[in-house]
Amino acid sequence: MATKATKGASKGAKTTKGGVKGAKGGAKPQKGGGKAPIHDDKIPKIVFKPQGDQVVAKGYVPSLYKKYIEEIAPKLMKEFGFTSNMQVPKLEKIAINQGIGSATADKRLIEVAQSELSLITGQRAVPTVSKKDVSNFKLRRKMPIGVMVTLRQERMYEFLERLVRVALPRIRDFKGIESKLDGRGNYTLGIQEQIIFPEINIDTITKILGMNITLVTSAKTDEEGYALLREFGLPFKNAKKN
């Protein structure tokens, strides 16, 4: 019995030696400042999102949408004599596209335009490709020739507000935009330079690029669509000031 107890004690002694080794191993980092070693599994992993990809906070309501609900919709109901809220025209989406013909010679222009448009809109832009071969323009099928992005919901209203209040007034000798719609209540606006948007740094651009901005509404006539966009603040040339 005494022999077994002695063996158990010797095992305990081994454990103590292991503990001493652990203590010695833990004492080494203390010489360099007393900080314990950090394991890789304890370091929080940070996920970087691509440039121009923003996150919309939960429960956030854009100020322009709030204005539509509280002011614009009741005003349009009274102006056109609508009997239901479902008849009131609304903004459904905004489609922005850039055609880059010179991308057939320099493919890097597609990447530049994609990053710039993503930065402007806050949503990642996607390249558009050609549908057929055109030998005169050295164009082949499925070759990237532009970029586009479609905005809906919160980002749509945020972009429209920046466009009306910040970007358009920065155009040189700006006197308003044309008021012609497409016959179904939709409106397309042509921008000649992307540098009117404050998100673009003029010192870093490689080429001046224009874009087409299409505002798609649920209006059934041009009169309804024009009234909706006018109330959103689009500066039409022939708009009547109240």
Buried (B, 14 or more C-beta within 10 A) or exposed (E): EEEEEEEEEEEEEEEEEEEEEEEEEEEEEEEEEEEEEEEEEEEEEEEEEEEBEEEEEEEEEBEBBEBBEEEBBBEBBEEBEBEEEEBBBBBBEBBBBBBBEEBBEEEEBBEBBBBBBBBBBBBBBBBBEBEEEEEEEEBEEEBBBBBBBBBBEBBBBBBBBBBBEEBBEEEEEEEEBEBEBEEEBBBBBEBEBBBBBEBBEEEEBEEEBEBBBBBBBBBEBBBBBBBBBBBBBBEBEEBEEE
